[in-house]
């Protein structure tokens, strides 16, 4: 009965998602979960006094991306007291409500992150937020709490060096979380993937996420992603040396691929510190699986069963350099890799052949790229956003700065680019 209910809901979402979410940005990777927006007329240039519709001061920094539905923007933050907050700001720049979800913020690696790093997700009726301390909560879009729980109480204490930063993914009213962590001991490994009913917080299913990853590689900071192609749906979990595809209805493993941290490569030997941060990129017929540091990117053709590592049928190509932190983006037959150092590499989707690789702003890039209106928006850690023309020819259209650090990815909705810096939420809108 439960499986039938999920499959029916998934079918309904497949029919109507294009019309319901086209003008919204309901999750950190946008309406289709791929970083691509159909919006047009977005500004190319802006600054603190140019093309800014409004800005709202935030109580503290965070790396979470805002999500937008209708006339509401939802985002998480922290305050000086260490409270972890969920905020709702209208698209007119007026704060509608703010809730303290939990307390006890923890920072990671200096300025690299905190417990408000996971992004919220919304369906226009509810908004869900997951905090780094394990608190998972559901609110109405009017700000009323529906339920709240701590997944550490339910699924075990987090054993992860820099805090749990994975963002849940929502499909058909079900929240999917990957909790990939461990203490280096395979006998006590507790990595799991779970599905939770969005309306009640009840567990729908839970499955283990086994691997032979060692030491720090047990820790994943990536987020699960949905692969969609017609009526096919797969949940992708990423971490512990593997990308794994799951059946959404029960969590069962459909296929898995290694090759992201190889044990048989004499030139690039197994790295026990290869924690995944970037999440997979998706498009119909292809999944781009990043690794970390100096290790590769894999292009995978979905449709396999079991262990497809190195399969000539399912591994399309391998690229030698990974973005490390920003997630890949696929559009119009091209794969875009915004490297951590600011290089933009563009590859042919089918062959993996390099189209070009050029430098943009030489600074850490932590945010994932967004594509809208024929342009890529690449966000550096110091807040500079480089606007690059999409396509086969490299052309920087603009370099824009607001004078504040930024780690979150842009959001696009209603002709507006929403940029969440450490100090403010900015609405960038052409005149």
C-alpha positions in Angstrom: 0.0 0.0 0.0 2.8 2.4 0.9 4.7 1.7 -2.3 1.6 2.3 -4.3 0.9 5.6 -2.6 4.5 6.8 -3.3 4.4 5.7 -7.0 1.0 7.4 -7.5 2.3 10.6 -5.9 5.4 10.5 -8.1 3.3 10.1 -11.2 1.3 13.2 -10.2 4.4 15.2 -9.7 5.8 14.1 -13.0 2.7 15.4 -14.7 2.4 18.8 -13.0 5.9 19.7 -11.8 6.7 21.7 -14.9 3.7 24.1 -14.4 3.7 24.3 -10.6 7.4 25.0 -10.1 8.5 26.8 -13.3 8.5 30.3 -11.7 9.7 29.1 -8.3 13.0 28.0 -6.8 11.9 25.4 -4.3 15.2 23.8 -3.5 18.9 24.8 -3.6 19.4 23.5 -7.2 16.1 25.0 -8.5 12.8 23.8 -9.9 14.3 20.7 -11.7 17.2 20.1 -9.3 19.8 20.9 -11.9 20.8 24.5 -11.3 19.0 25.7 -14.5 16.3 28.3 -14.6 13.9 29.2 -17.4 13.7 32.8 -16.3 14.6 35.6 -18.7 15.4 39.2 -18.4 17.8 38.8 -15.5 20.4 41.5 -14.9 23.9 41.0 -16.2 25.5 43.8 -14.1 24.9 45.0 -10.6 26.5 46.5 -7.6 25.6 47.9 -4.1 23.8 50.8 -5.8 22.9 49.3 -9.2 20.0 47.0 -10.1 19.3 46.3 -6.4 15.6 46.1 -5.7 16.2 45.7 -1.9 18.5 44.1 0.7 17.7 42.7 4.1 20.2 42.5 6.9 20.6 39.0 8.3 21.3 38.1 11.9 24.4 36.1 11.0 26.2 34.2 8.2 25.5 30.9 6.6 26.0 29.0 3.4 22.5 27.9 2.8 20.8 28.9 -0.5 17.5 30.7 -0.2 14.4 29.0 -1.7 11.5 30.9 -3.2 7.9 30.1 -3.8 5.4 32.7 -4.9 6.0 35.9 -2.9 8.0 34.3 -0.1 11.7 33.6 0.3 12.9 31.1 2.9 16.4 30.9 4.3 18.2 29.7 7.4 20.6 31.7 9.5 22.3 32.0 12.9 22.4 34.8 15.4 25.0 35.9 18.0 23.4 33.8 20.7 24.0 30.6 18.6 20.3 30.1 17.7 19.6 28.4 14.4 16.8 30.3 12.6 14.4 29.8 9.7 13.3 33.1 8.2 10.7 34.1 5.7 11.1 37.3 3.7 8.6 38.6 1.2 9.7 39.2 -2.3 9.0 42.9 -1.5 11.9 42.8 1.0 9.8 42.8 4.2 10.4 40.1 6.8 7.2 38.1 7.3 8.3 35.8 10.1 11.2 34.2 11.9 11.4 31.0 13.9 14.1 29.6 16.2 14.4 26.0 15.1 17.0 25.0 17.6 20.1 26.4 19.3 23.8 25.4 19.6 25.4 26.6 16.4 28.8 25.2 15.6 31.2 26.6 13.1 33.5 24.5 10.9 36.9 25.2 9.5 36.9 28.9 10.5 34.8 30.7 7.9 33.8 27.6 5.8 30.5 26.7 7.4 28.2 26.4 10.4 25.1 24.5 11.5 22.9 26.5 9.2 24.6 25.2 6.0 21.9 22.9 4.8 19.3 24.7 2.6 15.6 24.6 3.2 13.1 23.1 0.8 9.5 24.1 0.1 6.4 23.0 -1.8 4.5 26.2 -1.4 2.4 24.9 1.5 5.2 23.8 3.9 8.8 24.6 4.3 11.3 22.0 5.8 14.6 22.8 7.4 17.5 20.6 8.4 20.2 21.9 10.7 23.7 20.6 11.3 22.9 19.4 14.8 20.4 17.0 13.3 17.2 19.0 13.9 14.7 18.4 11.1 11.5 20.5 11.2 8.4 21.3 9.2 6.6 24.6 9.2 3.7 26.0 7.3 4.5 28.8 4.9 2.8 31.1 7.5 5.4 30.1 10.1 3.5 27.6 12.2 5.5 24.6 13.4 4.0 21.3 12.2 6.5 18.9 13.6 10.1 18.7 14.7 12.6 15.9 15.5 16.3 15.2 15.7 17.6 12.6 13.4 20.5 11.8 15.7 18.0 10.6 18.2 16.4 8.4 15.6 19.4 7.2 13.5 22.4 7.6 15.7 25.0 10.2 16.7 26.7 12.0 13.8 30.4 11.1 13.4 31.5 13.7 10.9 34.5 16.0 11.1 33.0 19.3 9.9 29.4 18.9 10.7 26.4 17.5 8.7 25.7 19.9 5.8 23.7 17.7 3.5 20.4 19.2 2.2 17.3 17.0 2.0 15.6 16.5 -1.3 11.8 16.6 -1.6 9.7 14.5 -4.0 5.9 13.8 -3.8 5.7 15.0 -0.2 8.6 12.7 0.9 11.9 14.0 2.3 15.0 12.0 1.4 18.2 12.4 3.5 21.6 10.8 3.2 23.4 10.5 6.5 26.8 9.3 5.4 29.3 9.4 8.3 31.3 7.1 10.5 34.2 6.8 12.9 36.5 4.8 10.7 35.5 1.4 12.2 33.5 -0.7 9.7 32.0 -2.7 12.6 30.2 0.4 13.9 29.5 2.2 10.6 26.1 3.8 10.8 25.6 5.5 7.3 21.9 5.4 6.3 19.6 6.8 3.7 16.1 7.6 5.0 12.7 8.7 3.6 10.5 10.7 5.9 6.8 11.7 5.4 6.8 15.5 5.0 3.5 16.0 6.6 4.0 13.9 9.8 7.8 13.3 10.2 7.1 9.6 10.3 9.7 7.3 8.8 8.7 5.9 5.4 11.8 3.7 5.0 15.4 3.4 6.1 18.2 1.5 4.4 21.9 1.1 5.2 24.5 2.7 2.9 27.4 0.2 3.0 30.8 0.9 1.5 34.4 0.0 2.1 35.5 3.6 2.4 38.3 4.3 4.9 38.9 7.0 7.5 37.7 10.5 6.5 36.1 9.2 3.3 33.2 8.0 5.4 32.2 11.6 5.8 30.1 13.1 3.0 29.1 16.8 2.8 27.3 16.3 -0.5 23.5 16.3 -0.8 21.2 13.6 -2.4 19.9 14.4 -5.8 17.0 13.2 -7.9 17.5 11.8 -11.4 14.4 12.3 -13.6 13.9 11.1 -17.1 10.3 10.8 -18.2 8.6 8.6 -15.6 11.9 7.2 -14.3 13.0 8.5 -10.9 16.1 7.6 -9.0 17.5 8.9 -5.7 21.2 9.4 -5.9 23.3 9.4 -2.8 26.9 10.5 -3.0 29.8 9.8 -0.6 32.1 7.2 0.9 33.8 6.7 -2.4 30.6 5.9 -4.2 27.6 7.2 -6.1 24.5 4.9 -5.4 21.1 5.0 -7.1 18.1 4.0 -5.0 14.5 3.1 -5.7 12.4 5.9 -4.3 9.6 3.7 -3.1 11.6 1.5 -0.7 15.2 2.7 -0.8 16.5 -0.5 -2.3 19.8 -0.1 -4.2 19.5 -0.1 -7.9 23.1 0.4 -8.9 26.4 1.7 -7.5 29.5 3.0 -9.0 33.0 3.4 -7.6 35.9 4.7 -9.6 35.9 8.0 -7.8 38.7 7.1 -5.4 40.5 4.1 -7.0 42.5 1.5 -5.2 44.2 0.2 -8.4 45.6 3.4 -9.8 49.4 3.6 -9.4 49.5 7.3 -10.5 46.7 8.5 -8.3 46.5 6.1 -5.4 43.7 5.7 -2.9 43.3 8.9 -0.8 41.9 8.3 2.7 41.0 12.0 3.0 38.7 12.2 0.0 35.5 13.6 1.5 32.9 14.4 -1.1 31.4 17.9 -1.0 30.1 18.5 -4.6 26.8 16.8 -5.4 26.0 15.0 -8.7 24.8 16.9 -11.8 21.8 15.4 -13.6 20.2 15.6 -17.0 18.1 13.1 -18.9 20.4 10.2 -20.0 23.4 11.3 -17.9 24.7 11.7 -14.4 27.9 13.6 -13.7 29.5 12.3 -10.5 32.3 14.5 -9.0 34.9 13.4 -6.5 37.2 15.7 -4.6 40.7 17.2 -4.6 42.7 15.9 -7.6 40.5 12.9 -8.3 38.2 12.4 -11.3 34.7 13.2 -12.6 32.6 10.3 -13.9 29.9 10.5 -16.6 27.4 7.7 -16.0 24.5 6.5 -18.2 21.7 5.5 -15.9 19.9 2.2 -16.4 22.3 -0.3 -14.9 21.8 -2.9 -12.2 24.2 -3.8 -9.4 27.8 -2.7 -9.4 28.5 -0.8 -12.6 32.0 0.4 -11.7 34.0 0.7 -14.9 31.2 -0.7 -17.0 31.7 0.1 -20.7 28.0 0.3 -21.1 27.3 2.6 -18.3 30.4 4.7 -17.8 30.4 7.2 -20.7 33.7 8.9 -19.9 36.0 10.1 -17.1 37.4 13.6 -16.7 40.7 14.0 -14.9 39.8 17.0 -12.7 36.9 17.5 -10.4 35.3 20.8 -9.3 35.9 19.7 -5.7 33.2 21.9 -4.1 30.8 23.4 -6.7 28.4 20.9 -8.2 28.4 20.2 -12.0 25.8 21.7 -14.3 24.5 20.1 -17.5 22.7 22.0 -20.2 22.1 21.9 -24.0 24.6 19.1 -24.5 27.4 20.6 -22.5 28.8 19.9 -19.0 30.0 22.9 -17.0 32.5 22.4 -14.2 33.2 25.4 -12.1 36.5 24.5 -10.4 37.2 25.4 -6.8 40.0 27.8 -8.1 37.6 29.6 -10.5 38.5 27.8 -13.7 35.5 27.1 -15.9 35.8 23.8 -17.8 33.2 22.9 -20.5 33.0 19.4 -21.8 30.9 17.7 -24.5 28.1 15.8 -22.7 28.3 12.6 -24.8 32.1 12.3 -25.4 33.7 14.2 -22.5 35.9 16.1 -25.0 37.0 19.5 -23.7 35.3 22.5 -25.4 37.4 25.0 -23.4 38.9 25.6 -20.0 39.5 29.2 -18.9 40.1 31.1 -15.8 37.6 33.4 -14.2 38.0 35.0 -10.8 41.0 33.5 -9.0 39.3 32.9 -5.6 37.8 30.0 -3.8 34.5 29.0 -5.3 32.2 27.2 -2.8 28.8 28.0 -4.4 27.4 25.9 -7.3 26.9 27.5 -10.7 23.4 28.6 -11.9 22.4 28.9 -15.5 19.6 31.3 -16.6 18.8 33.4 -19.7 21.8 32.0 -21.6 24.3 32.9 -18.9 26.2 31.2 -16.1 26.5 32.8 -12.7 29.6 31.7 -10.9 29.9 32.8 -7.3 33.3 33.2 -5.5 33.8 33.0 -1.8 34.7 36.8 -1.6 31.3 37.5 -3.1 32.3 38.3 -6.7 29.8 36.8 -9.2 31.2 36.3 -12.7 28.6 36.2 -15.5 29.7 34.0 -18.4 27.9 33.4 -21.7 26.7 29.9 -21.9 27.8 27.8 -24.9 30.9 26.8 -26.7 32.7 30.2 -26.7 34.2 31.5 -23.5 33.1 35.1 -22.9 32.9 36.9 -19.5 30.0 39.3 -19.7 30.4 40.9 -16.3 32.1 40.7 -12.9 29.9 42.0 -10.1 30.6 42.6 -6.4 28.5 43.5 -3.4 31.4 43.8 -1.0 30.4 40.9 1.2 31.5 37.3 1.5 29.3 34.6 0.0 29.2 30.8 0.2 25.6 30.1 -1.0 24.4 29.5 -4.5 22.2 32.0 -6.2 18.4 31.5 -6.5 16.3 32.7 -9.4 12.6 33.5 -9.4 10.2 36.1 -10.7 12.8 37.9 -12.8 15.0 38.3 -9.7 18.4 36.9 -8.7 18.6 36.3 -5.0 22.1 36.5 -3.5 22.6 35.5 0.1 25.8 37.0 1.4 27.1 36.7 5.0 25.6 40.1 5.8 22.4 40.4 3.7 19.8 38.9 1.4 20.0 40.9 -1.8 17.3 41.0 -4.5 19.0 41.8 -7.8 16.5 42.9 -10.4 16.9 44.8 -13.7 15.2 48.1 -14.1 
